[in-house]
Amino acid sequence: MDTGTVKFFNESKGFGFIKVNGTAQDVFVNVHFSDLQEHIQQNDEVSFDIQEGKRGLNAVNVKLGTSFSEKKSLKSNDELTAFYKHGIRVFEDSLKFERWLNKPNGALDGQLPADLIQTAEGIKQVDKILGRIEHGIFS
């Protein structure tokens, strides 16, 4: 099994390229032919097998590198924990904060804050709204 870094991945089209570690070689990865085991994106560390395809080398059995996915998960958990602590501090009550998370928010174009906190970028966006509330700015 080889390892490498996702150099490019077009999620909407389902294909990209992985740079093989220790070489100058790139291999093609396609969700339809690669038996993609997990969601990947640019700069992810992955492990995979190389197989000869019709147009060159293909990455198959692609998996996120264990240590990398663990680091991402830990980082996400830390960010989410800090976000929840901030929200409870702002609302001074966990139930009030949970209710706020599950109501459409005008500052978020009517979206539910709870829907947005599934990503690091969403956490930052909703946390910014919490900061505005904390400082008395209507949000």
Summary of the structure (lengths in Angstrom):
residues: 139
radius of gyration: 20.2
end to end distance: 50.7
largest distance: 61.6
contacts: 373
relative contact order: 0.11
helix: 40%
strand: 29%
